[in-house]
């Protein structure tokens, strides 16, 4: 069995592990939802952001709208290189924290 979530005009929004990168429809949905970089105090607009897998694809993460977020290039690099993590909350928000600093 494969779960497929669709929105609007039959656009697939959850791809699971079938594709690594967000599809144009997924990227559009994530950018609309997040409206910009989700890193605390960052005000960069969504059009300047990368789409980031909260759980890395290489580590088994899925390419689903609920498991991706917007990060500007600066914060995307920071998340990957310096101990910061992102947790998806049940209400659709995200918690960004650092192992040494807390949320």
Secondary structure by P-SEA (a helix, b strand, c coil): cbbbbbcccccccccccccccccaaaaaaaaaaacccccccccccccccccccccccccccccccccbbbbcaaaaaaaaccbbbbbbccccbbbbbbccccc
